[in-house]
Amino acid sequence: MSSIGRIVRKNHSAVFWCTRHYPKAKREAVYTLYALVKHFDDLSASALPEKDKAEILEAWKREIVNIYDKKVPETGIGRRIYKNCMRFKFPRECLETVLAGFAMDCPHPLFRPSVAKFEEYCRGVAEMPSYMILKVIAEFDEETTVSLGRLIGRAVEITNILKNVKEDIAGGHVYIPDEYLRAAEIEEGLSAKEILTHKNLYVARQKFAEVARRSYAEAYRLLEENNNRNSKPIVYMLNLYHAYFELMDRRGWEIISPKPELKFCDRCRLVFRALFNKKGN
């Protein structure tokens, strides 16, 4: 098993097993894309000085040039991307969009972005990776792939933000768009801590959740219309985060702690649903 395969197996074992039937080339490409996103996630959440984070992101700009100019990449992940992903002919814009998205939250945390700025961020950190994975594993037409990448990426990213709201805001990351905060009468000029403890935070979370709810509904509709056995890992991820979303929705958006948890048996049920192309929850 490759080192990137171990990363996926350790962090998302169900995704690992859902991809075991793929040809090695597709499997390794999916693992590489997952490892790249996790690398940027870890960088954003790390305690490294801002200067070091900025230097790493700048180095990734050079790395993308190396990959597409057929020079020797400087990093292990870069060499994996060159080896495992370039055969799928991703335009340079794909990786540049991913990097630009993560750079919006690193080295300086994203704080009360506008809806437009959040959509730009979400496109880079979630929608483009989802699109790229779908391009590797599925056989949808381009229009369906673009739509599913956008819908699944957005639904999963917003759910993740709602699920981790306490830890994120405590760390200075306020991802909920300013328009939703102002609509909930959470005034401008408040610190992250003041936003976290504001009595109307649940109102903003509830409004933001509606965006995810619509994205889930449309994504499931498209998946039902375009039945594809090769999309199992992405269906599993959609079902998994939809299950988290439903747990939060049922208990109420005013509750931010503890984070929702799924039992092992629930995860097994979600794997089963993905394997047989069943809608989550």
Rosetta silent file (secondary structure, phi, psi, omega in degrees, C-alpha in Angstrom):
SEQUENCE: MSSIGRIVRKNHSAVFWCTRHYPKAKREAVYTLYALVKHFDDLSASALPEKDKAEILEAWKREIVNIYDKKVPETGIGRRIYKNCMRFKFPRECLETVLAGFAMDCPHPLFRPSVAKFEEYCRGVAEMPSYMILKVIAEFDEETTVSLGRLIGRAVEITNILKNVKEDIAGGHVYIPDEYLRAAEIEEGLSAKEILTHKNLYVARQKFAEVARRSYAEAYRLLEENNNRNSKPIVYMLNLYHAYFELMDRRGWEIISPKPELKFCDRCRLVFRALFNKKGN
SCORE:     score description
SCORE:     0.000 S_00000001
   1 L     0.000  136.343 -179.976    0.000    0.000    0.000 S_00000001
   2 L   -72.007  162.863  179.627    1.330    3.475   -0.876 S_00000001
   3 H   -62.439  -37.455  178.716    1.963    6.121    1.786 S_00000001
   4 H   -70.817  -30.144  173.881   -0.937    8.211    0.494 S_00000001
   5 H   -62.520  -37.871  178.400   -3.134    5.114    0.654 S_00000001
   6 H   -66.006  -37.286  178.530   -2.254    4.849    4.340 S_00000001
   7 H   -61.052  -46.366 -179.328   -3.259    8.490    4.864 S_00000001
   8 H   -66.670  -42.791 -178.615   -6.695    7.831    3.380 S_00000001
   9 H   -63.561  -37.078 -179.165   -7.122    4.556    5.243 S_00000001
  10 H   -71.061  -41.550 -172.662   -6.217    6.215    8.563 S_00000001
  11 H   -94.553  -29.710  178.223   -8.411    9.291    8.147 S_00000001
  12 L  -144.927   76.037 -174.357  -11.292    7.978    6.022 S_00000001
  13 H   -60.516  -35.171 -179.038  -11.194    4.209    6.025 S_00000001
  14 H   -65.736  -39.425  176.016  -14.596    3.906    4.335 S_00000001
  15 H   -62.039  -40.066  178.435  -13.414    6.030    1.404 S_00000001
  16 H   -58.465  -49.655 -176.900  -10.366    3.778    1.212 S_00000001
  17 H   -71.872  -30.583  177.808  -12.464    0.619    1.016 S_00000001
  18 H   -67.197  -18.999 -178.080  -14.985    2.180   -1.386 S_00000001
  19 L  -103.288    2.097 -174.154  -12.152    2.735   -3.865 S_00000001
  20 L   -66.135  -24.223 -178.749  -10.473   -0.669   -3.622 S_00000001
  21 L   -83.274   -6.054 -179.355  -12.218   -1.996   -6.734 S_00000001
  22 L   -74.342  154.981  169.180  -10.854    0.807   -8.924 S_00000001
  23 L   -57.790  151.349 -175.323   -7.889    0.339  -11.251 S_00000001
  24 H   -54.771  -39.711 -177.430   -4.663    1.337   -9.523 S_00000001
  25 H   -59.934  -44.636  179.636   -4.291    4.524  -11.589 S_00000001
  26 H   -69.623  -41.099 -179.765   -7.656    5.906  -10.462 S_00000001
  27 H   -58.815  -49.286 -177.279   -7.142    4.750   -6.883 S_00000001
  28 H   -65.882  -34.410  178.101   -3.769    6.471   -6.583 S_00000001
  29 H   -66.266  -43.387  177.958   -5.118    9.685   -8.137 S_00000001
  30 H   -62.495  -45.076  179.522   -7.987    9.850   -5.622 S_00000001
  31 H   -60.349  -40.103 -178.247   -5.592    9.185   -2.722 S_00000001
  32 H   -66.153  -43.718  178.708   -3.259   11.916   -3.988 S_00000001
  33 H   -63.791  -39.840  177.152   -6.025   14.510   -4.246 S_00000001
  34 H   -62.454  -44.634 -179.171   -7.214   13.608   -0.753 S_00000001
  35 H   -63.523  -36.234  178.892   -3.660   13.929    0.611 S_00000001
  36 H   -64.272  -47.707  179.660   -3.251   17.340   -1.060 S_00000001
  37 H   -62.948  -41.274  179.454   -6.436   18.742    0.503 S_00000001
  38 H   -64.634  -36.976  177.341   -5.500   17.311    3.901 S_00000001
  39 H   -58.773  -46.319 -179.737   -2.054   18.903    3.596 S_00000001
  40 H   -70.292  -37.710  175.888   -3.607   22.345    3.099 S_00000001
  41 H   -59.266  -47.802 -179.320   -6.181   21.751    5.850 S_00000001
  42 H   -63.216  -38.361  178.885   -3.423   20.807    8.286 S_00000001
  43 H   -63.109  -45.276 -179.867   -1.367   23.840    7.266 S_00000001
  44 H   -61.538  -38.610 -176.725   -4.273   26.210    7.891 S_00000001
  45 H   -86.613   -6.542 -174.090   -4.951   24.699   11.334 S_00000001
  46 L   -74.141  165.254  179.689   -1.290   24.433   12.366 S_00000001
  47 L   -92.619   13.314  178.772    0.466   26.595   14.941 S_00000001
  48 L   -60.669  148.419  174.379    3.186   27.588   12.484 S_00000001
  49 L   -59.770  150.397 -178.874    4.052   31.319   12.354 S_00000001
  50 H   -56.232  -37.209 -179.475    2.204   33.255    9.674 S_00000001
  51 H   -60.291  -42.820 -179.230    5.496   33.915    7.864 S_00000001
  52 H   -67.315  -40.928  178.351    6.166   30.180    7.540 S_00000001
  53 H   -61.825  -44.057 -179.853    2.648   29.483    6.291 S_00000001
  54 H   -62.222  -39.540  179.621    2.960   32.227    3.686 S_00000001
  55 H   -66.261  -37.695  178.799    6.296   30.813    2.504 S_00000001
  56 H   -65.968  -42.707  178.367    4.798   27.328    2.148 S_00000001
  57 H   -64.707  -39.114  178.035    1.903   28.666    0.059 S_00000001
  58 H   -64.318  -38.864  177.350    4.336   30.636   -2.088 S_00000001
  59 H   -62.608  -32.903  178.862    6.381   27.467   -2.586 S_00000001
  60 H   -69.840  -27.790  173.717    3.211   25.737   -3.800 S_00000001
  61 H   -62.370  -42.958  178.162    2.828   28.348   -6.526 S_00000001
  62 H   -67.088  -36.292 -178.560    6.272   27.308   -7.771 S_00000001
  63 H   -64.810  -39.412  178.249    5.361   23.650   -7.351 S_00000001
  64 H   -63.923  -39.544  175.443    2.333   23.989   -9.616 S_00000001
  65 H   -61.073  -44.282  179.284    4.581   25.608  -12.237 S_00000001
  66 H   -58.412  -45.510 -176.914    7.015   22.696  -11.884 S_00000001
  67 H   -61.151  -44.854 -174.609    4.236   20.141  -12.331 S_00000001
  68 H   -85.275  -19.707  175.461    2.825   21.727  -15.487 S_00000001
  69 L   -93.911    8.975  176.957    6.179   22.700  -16.993 S_00000001
  70 L    58.921   37.667  171.416    7.344   19.099  -16.537 S_00000001
  71 L   -96.670  167.452 -179.018   10.117   20.031  -14.140 S_00000001
  72 L   -73.991  117.457  177.524   10.984   17.894  -11.120 S_00000001
  73 L   -61.907  151.029 -175.483    8.547   18.815   -8.287 S_00000001
  74 L   -86.545  -23.163 -174.082   10.183   19.780   -5.003 S_00000001
  75 L  -111.622  159.983  176.988    7.749   18.040   -2.632 S_00000001
  76 H   -61.508  -43.762  179.859    6.582   14.479   -2.138 S_00000001
  77 H   -66.634  -39.200  177.832    2.958   15.442   -2.756 S_00000001
  78 H   -59.927  -42.517  178.644    3.977   17.416   -5.834 S_00000001
  79 H   -66.261  -35.443  176.451    5.749   14.377   -7.261 S_00000001
  80 H   -65.634  -41.715  178.193    2.663   12.271   -6.504 S_00000001
  81 H   -59.904  -46.664 -179.816    0.437   14.776   -8.296 S_00000001
  82 H   -60.607  -42.677 -176.693    2.727   14.673  -11.333 S_00000001
  83 H   -75.558  -41.963 -168.972    2.833   10.881  -11.312 S_00000001
  84 H   -99.808  -24.725 -170.665   -0.763   10.062  -10.381 S_00000001
  85 L  -109.316  -27.167 -173.525   -2.966   12.933  -11.513 S_00000001
  86 H   -67.126  -21.553  178.040   -1.590   14.449  -14.707 S_00000001
  87 H   -65.647  -17.850  179.250   -2.748   11.493  -16.797 S_00000001
  88 H   -91.909    5.031  169.741   -6.293   12.768  -16.151 S_00000001
  89 L    57.221   46.251  173.284   -5.398   16.041  -17.877 S_00000001
  90 L   -70.922  130.276  174.243   -6.507   18.515  -15.223 S_00000001
  91 L   -62.372  153.556  178.374   -5.968   22.085  -16.439 S_00000001
  92 H   -55.317  -33.258 -178.872   -3.502   24.132  -14.383 S_00000001
  93 H   -55.747  -31.712 -179.288   -6.472   26.269  -13.320 S_00000001
  94 H   -60.894  -53.346 -179.137   -7.771   23.371  -11.202 S_00000001
  95 H   -69.013  -35.666  178.050   -4.766   23.274   -8.872 S_00000001
  96 H   -63.948  -36.863  178.129   -4.413   27.063   -8.921 S_00000001
  97 H   -66.517  -42.506  177.259   -8.049   27.373   -7.812 S_00000001
  98 H   -60.412  -48.623 -179.306   -7.481   24.918   -4.941 S_00000001
  99 H   -61.837  -43.100 -179.626   -4.378   26.799   -3.801 S_00000001
 100 H   -63.371  -36.994  178.015   -6.115   30.192   -4.074 S_00000001
 101 H   -62.667  -49.697 -179.720   -9.018   28.926   -1.984 S_00000001
 102 H   -66.581  -30.787  179.216   -6.833   27.725    0.864 S_00000001
 103 H   -67.304  -19.748  177.079   -4.752   30.922    0.653 S_00000001
 104 L   -71.084  -17.979 -177.685   -7.891   32.902    1.548 S_00000001
 105 L  -117.891    7.452 -175.248   -7.802   31.257    4.993 S_00000001
 106 L  -156.929  126.907   13.665   -4.047   30.966    5.451 S_00000001
 107 L   -84.471  -14.593 -179.541   -1.907   32.521    6.829 S_00000001
 108 L   -98.157  130.265 -178.459   -4.686   34.911    7.958 S_00000001
 109 L   -61.578  141.970  173.153   -7.994   33.298    9.037 S_00000001
 110 L   -66.419  132.520 -173.595  -11.073   34.005    6.950 S_00000001
 111 E  -137.851  112.423  178.255  -13.293   36.334    9.021 S_00000001
 112 L    49.088   56.939  179.744  -16.904   37.216    8.198 S_00000001
 113 L   -68.640  156.718  169.853  -16.505   36.953    4.416 S_00000001
 114 L   -67.794  165.572  177.137  -19.183   38.262    2.105 S_00000001
 115 H   -58.351  -42.377 -179.289  -21.336   35.620    0.424 S_00000001
 116 H   -62.891  -41.721 -179.832  -19.379   36.208   -2.811 S_00000001
 117 H   -69.576  -37.997  177.266  -16.040   35.806   -1.039 S_00000001
 118 H   -63.362  -41.051  179.933  -17.222   32.669    0.753 S_00000001
 119 H   -62.485  -36.719  176.504  -18.340   31.179   -2.568 S_00000001
 120 H   -65.388  -44.122  177.580  -14.861   31.859   -3.980 S_00000001
 121 H   -61.614  -47.673 -177.252  -13.284   30.211   -0.926 S_00000001
 122 H   -63.772  -35.919  178.388  -15.651   27.237   -1.096 S_00000001
 123 H   -60.299  -40.862 -178.020  -14.939   26.765   -4.785 S_00000001
 124 H   -75.350  -45.019 -171.013  -11.234   26.347   -4.050 S_00000001
 125 H   -87.591  -17.726 -174.130  -11.253   24.235   -0.895 S_00000001
 126 H  -133.983  -48.910 -174.060  -14.244   21.985   -1.593 S_00000001
 127 H   -69.902  -43.997  179.527  -15.958   22.305   -4.962 S_00000001
 128 H   -66.751  -44.385  175.001  -12.856   21.977   -7.145 S_00000001
 129 H   -58.550  -39.373  178.240  -11.476   18.957   -5.217 S_00000001
 130 H   -63.884  -42.801  177.897  -14.895   17.281   -5.523 S_00000001
 131 H   -60.169  -45.080 -176.979  -14.958   18.016   -9.253 S_00000001
 132 H   -65.274  -40.414  178.170  -11.452   16.607   -9.721 S_00000001
 133 H   -65.220  -41.802  177.515  -12.265   13.403   -7.834 S_00000001
 134 H   -62.708  -37.091  178.376  -15.435   12.951   -9.883 S_00000001
 135 H   -62.217  -34.991 -178.787  -13.409   13.446  -13.066 S_00000001
 136 H   -74.955  -47.600 -165.951  -11.118   10.613  -11.990 S_00000001
 137 H   -97.916  -27.753 -171.813  -13.610    8.047  -10.752 S_00000001
 138 L  -102.296  177.943 -179.318  -16.946    8.662  -12.442 S_00000001
 139 L  -131.746   41.561  176.805  -18.172    8.701  -16.008 S_00000001
 140 L   -80.114  159.790  171.183  -20.579   11.616  -15.963 S_00000001
 141 L   -70.810  165.682 -172.847  -20.716   14.129  -18.775 S_00000001
 142 H   -61.239  -41.700 -179.131  -18.846   17.377  -18.137 S_00000001
 143 H   -61.866  -43.438  178.965  -21.939   19.435  -17.269 S_00000001
 144 H   -66.923  -39.651  179.707  -23.084   16.881  -14.671 S_00000001
 145 H   -62.588  -44.568  178.638  -19.562   16.582  -13.240 S_00000001
 146 H   -61.831  -46.604 -178.445  -19.284   20.351  -12.822 S_00000001
 147 H   -64.136  -45.551 -179.877  -22.720   20.586  -11.192 S_00000001
 148 H   -65.780  -40.455  177.460  -22.143   17.653   -8.839 S_00000001
 149 H   -58.808  -42.385  179.815  -18.695   18.921   -7.869 S_00000001
 150 H   -67.228  -47.981 -175.706  -20.188   22.293   -6.975 S_00000001
 151 H   -68.175  -46.451 -178.642  -23.195   20.928   -5.082 S_00000001
 152 H   -67.562  -44.487  179.029  -21.385   18.184   -3.178 S_00000001
 153 H   -59.319  -43.719 -178.548  -18.423   20.396   -2.337 S_00000001
 154 H   -67.368  -45.327 -179.417  -20.669   23.179   -1.052 S_00000001
 155 H   -61.052  -45.569 -178.313  -22.922   20.886    0.996 S_00000001
 156 H   -66.909  -43.410 -177.591  -19.979   19.114    2.617 S_00000001
 157 H   -64.811  -44.887  179.984  -18.022   22.317    3.303 S_00000001
 158 H   -65.250  -40.486  177.525  -20.948   24.138    4.923 S_00000001
 159 H   -60.843  -42.214  179.119  -21.775   21.074    7.018 S_00000001
 160 H   -62.473  -40.607  178.238  -18.164   20.898    8.156 S_00000001
 161 H   -64.341  -44.656  179.483  -18.247   24.584    9.104 S_00000001
 162 H   -66.156  -35.242 -178.862  -21.476   24.149   11.063 S_00000001
 163 H   -71.208  -37.163 -174.367  -20.121   21.019   12.758 S_00000001
 164 L  -105.248   21.775 -171.104  -16.803   22.604   13.789 S_00000001
 165 H   -58.090  -38.794 -177.572  -18.113   26.101   14.498 S_00000001
 166 H   -64.949  -50.248 -178.636  -16.868   26.238   18.101 S_00000001
 167 H   -66.720  -40.455 -178.250  -13.284   25.215   17.347 S_00000001
 168 H   -64.690  -48.953 -177.880  -13.088   27.298   14.170 S_00000001
 169 H   -67.734  -36.439  176.491  -14.367   30.530   15.695 S_00000001
 170 H   -60.699  -29.455  178.241  -12.216   30.009   18.793 S_00000001
 171 L   -90.633    7.378  176.893   -9.268   29.872   16.388 S_00000001
 172 L    92.048    0.101 -179.222  -10.328   33.099   14.662 S_00000001
 173 L   -93.528  106.555  176.821  -11.949   31.459   11.611 S_00000001
 174 E  -110.549   94.866 -173.910  -15.457   32.895   11.119 S_00000001
 175 L   -84.950  -21.138 -178.880  -16.636   31.243    7.909 S_00000001
 176 L   -63.708  124.669 -176.088  -20.333   32.134    8.173 S_00000001
 177 L   -57.421  148.186 -176.667  -20.893   34.934    5.644 S_00000001
 178 H   -57.759  -37.162 -178.710  -21.352   38.452    6.918 S_00000001
 179 H   -60.048  -38.258  179.412  -24.799   38.755    5.327 S_00000001
 180 H   -72.811  -36.050  178.595  -26.117   35.885    7.473 S_00000001
 181 H   -67.179  -44.067  179.355  -24.511   37.296   10.622 S_00000001
 182 H   -67.179  -35.955  177.134  -25.973   40.749   10.022 S_00000001
 183 H   -64.511  -26.489  177.285  -29.395   39.251    9.245 S_00000001
 184 L   -90.315    9.260  179.253  -29.172   37.583   12.673 S_00000001
 185 L    62.824   36.929  171.013  -28.373   41.013   14.209 S_00000001
 186 L   -99.321   99.756 -168.069  -24.793   40.057   15.005 S_00000001
 187 L   -66.680  159.165  176.498  -23.277   43.470   14.507 S_00000001
 188 L   -70.212  158.912  176.962  -19.992   44.264   12.788 S_00000001
 189 L    90.647   -4.471  179.153  -16.885   44.964   14.868 S_00000001
 190 L   -79.678  149.143  175.506  -17.324   42.015   17.231 S_00000001
 191 L   -75.722  168.475  177.793  -14.400   39.744   17.986 S_00000001
 192 H   -59.052  -42.501 -179.218  -14.470   36.053   17.141 S_00000001
 193 H   -62.999  -40.004  179.079  -15.091   35.233   20.804 S_00000001
 194 H   -67.412  -35.628  176.594  -18.018   37.665   20.958 S_00000001
 195 H   -66.110  -43.106 -178.437  -19.534   36.117   17.837 S_00000001
 196 H   -59.697  -36.268 -176.121  -19.145   32.623   19.318 S_00000001
 197 L   -98.261    5.287 -177.704  -21.051   33.597   22.469 S_00000001
 198 L   -68.947  138.884 -175.972  -23.651   35.791   20.765 S_00000001
 199 L   -66.168  -19.990 -177.926  -27.232   34.796   21.574 S_00000001
 200 L  -102.227   10.457 -179.505  -28.225   34.994   17.886 S_00000001
 201 H   -58.376  -36.364 -178.139  -25.457   32.823   16.459 S_00000001
 202 H   -62.173  -31.235  179.267  -27.954   29.984   16.030 S_00000001
 203 H   -65.814  -44.270  178.385  -30.048   32.191   13.718 S_00000001
 204 H   -65.055  -40.357  178.544  -27.070   32.729   11.403 S_00000001
 205 H   -63.205  -41.150 -179.308  -26.229   29.022   11.508 S_00000001
 206 H   -63.439  -42.208  178.757  -29.827   28.140   10.664 S_00000001
 207 H   -66.222  -41.634  179.330  -29.857   30.493    7.659 S_00000001
 208 H   -65.223  -36.345 -179.353  -26.493   29.172    6.459 S_00000001
 209 H   -62.151  -29.269 -179.095  -27.740   25.607    6.864 S_00000001
 210 H   -64.582  -30.322  176.631  -30.473   26.254    4.305 S_00000001
 211 H   -64.428  -44.513  178.147  -27.803   26.673    1.615 S_00000001
 212 H   -65.173  -40.985 -178.571  -26.454   23.219    2.467 S_00000001
 213 H   -59.446  -44.554  178.994  -29.943   21.730    2.590 S_00000001
 214 H   -66.490  -36.691  179.653  -30.705   22.901   -0.950 S_00000001
 215 H   -66.729  -41.809  176.451  -27.321   21.662   -2.165 S_00000001
 216 H   -59.935  -47.932 -176.428  -27.914   18.184   -0.696 S_00000001
 217 H   -60.198  -44.475 -178.727  -31.350   17.955   -2.292 S_00000001
 218 H   -70.460  -37.195  178.733  -30.091   18.965   -5.728 S_00000001
 219 H   -64.017  -45.163  178.614  -27.008   16.705   -5.499 S_00000001
 220 H   -63.858  -36.460  178.683  -29.133   13.663   -4.631 S_00000001
 221 H   -62.834  -45.620  179.863  -31.504   14.506   -7.480 S_00000001
 222 H   -65.228  -38.723  179.289  -28.648   14.606   -9.982 S_00000001
 223 H   -65.762  -36.944  177.849  -27.156   11.371   -8.646 S_00000001
 224 H   -68.426  -35.767  179.418  -30.505    9.624   -9.025 S_00000001
 225 H   -74.399  -25.860 -176.104  -30.842   10.890  -12.588 S_00000001
 226 L  -124.167   65.016 -177.704  -27.271    9.854  -13.434 S_00000001
 227 L   -58.471  126.488 -174.578  -26.839    6.484  -11.751 S_00000001
 228 L  -148.925  115.821 -176.410  -23.134    5.603  -11.794 S_00000001
 229 H   -66.748  -20.333 -177.164  -21.479    2.749   -9.920 S_00000001
 230 H   -82.699   -3.592 -177.963  -18.092    4.473  -10.029 S_00000001
 231 H   -94.254   13.867 -173.787  -19.236    7.388   -7.864 S_00000001
 232 H   -54.167  -46.480 -179.283  -19.447    5.313   -4.655 S_00000001
 233 H   -60.696  -40.475 -179.291  -16.727    7.150   -2.644 S_00000001
 234 H   -71.857  -33.392  175.174  -18.246   10.555   -3.354 S_00000001
 235 H   -65.302  -40.460  177.195  -21.733    9.202   -2.571 S_00000001
 236 H   -60.035  -47.174 -179.337  -20.392    7.887    0.733 S_00000001
 237 H   -61.383  -39.718  178.125  -18.924   11.282    1.605 S_00000001
 238 H   -64.005  -45.571  178.833  -22.215   12.964    0.697 S_00000001
 239 H   -62.789  -39.757 -179.330  -24.188   10.482    2.818 S_00000001
 240 H   -61.274  -51.533 -177.363  -21.752   10.868    5.715 S_00000001
 241 H   -72.316  -28.613  174.260  -21.972   14.639    5.877 S_00000001
 242 H   -65.192  -36.121  177.169  -25.707   14.571    5.242 S_00000001
 243 H   -64.346  -43.197  175.984  -26.015   12.338    8.315 S_00000001
 244 H   -61.181  -43.640 -179.417  -24.050   14.902   10.374 S_00000001
 245 H   -59.494  -45.687 -179.746  -26.245   17.675    8.959 S_00000001
 246 H   -63.691  -38.413  177.379  -29.429   15.827    9.906 S_00000001
 247 H   -60.743  -45.688 -179.981  -28.150   15.215   13.447 S_00000001
 248 H   -66.945  -39.672 -178.799  -27.486   18.940   13.931 S_00000001
 249 H   -64.058  -41.366 -178.491  -30.775   19.908   12.326 S_00000001
 250 H   -68.824  -38.559 -176.725  -32.768   17.583   14.594 S_00000001
 251 H   -82.104  -17.770  177.350  -31.125   18.693   17.826 S_00000001
 252 L   107.842  138.648 -174.304  -31.340   22.433   16.959 S_00000001
 253 L   -76.931   -5.979  175.039  -28.848   24.983   15.618 S_00000001
 254 L   -76.739  -14.391 -179.070  -28.490   26.650   18.998 S_00000001
 255 L   -93.482  118.611 -179.989  -26.425   23.653   20.167 S_00000001
 256 L  -112.637   -9.323 -178.909  -22.772   23.933   19.161 S_00000001
 257 L  -148.481  138.522    0.264  -21.215   21.489   21.614 S_00000001
 258 L   -76.834  165.646  176.481  -20.549   18.621   21.677 S_00000001
 259 L   -65.150  147.750  178.501  -19.999   18.020   17.989 S_00000001
 260 L   -63.233  142.334  179.778  -22.353   15.444   16.468 S_00000001
 261 L  -126.720  144.744  176.002  -20.941   11.918   16.421 S_00000001
 262 L  -109.508  134.740  177.719  -21.896    8.888   14.365 S_00000001
 263 L   -71.406  160.393 -179.928  -21.682    5.395   15.795 S_00000001
 264 H   -57.021  -41.366 -179.119  -19.669    2.713   14.027 S_00000001
 265 H   -64.764  -33.309  177.753  -22.871    0.917   13.017 S_00000001
 266 H   -67.630  -39.666  178.274  -24.184    4.149   11.479 S_00000001
 267 H   -65.055  -40.065  177.999  -21.012    4.531    9.420 S_00000001
 268 H   -61.869  -39.422  178.629  -21.319    0.931    8.247 S_00000001
 269 H   -63.558  -37.701  179.635  -24.900    1.654    7.180 S_00000001
 270 H   -69.282  -36.583  175.210  -23.695    4.655    5.186 S_00000001
 271 H   -61.876  -44.123  179.542  -21.056    2.557    3.432 S_00000001
 272 H   -59.209  -44.432 -179.402  -23.790    0.048    2.534 S_00000001
 273 H   -63.549  -39.397  178.861  -25.960    2.813    1.127 S_00000001
 274 H   -66.123  -41.603 -178.553  -23.081    4.156   -0.955 S_00000001
 275 H   -62.699  -31.394 -178.526  -22.256    0.694   -2.310 S_00000001
 276 L  -109.470   19.465  174.088  -25.843    0.239   -3.433 S_00000001
 277 L    55.671   45.231  178.308  -26.351    3.865   -4.536 S_00000001
 278 L  -101.348  144.916  177.976  -28.898    4.655   -1.857 S_00000001
 279 L   -67.182  141.841  179.704  -29.713    8.156   -0.689 S_00000001
 280 L   -73.530  143.854  176.929  -28.430    9.091    2.778 S_00000001
 281 L    45.607    0.000    0.000  -30.860    9.391    5.698 S_00000001
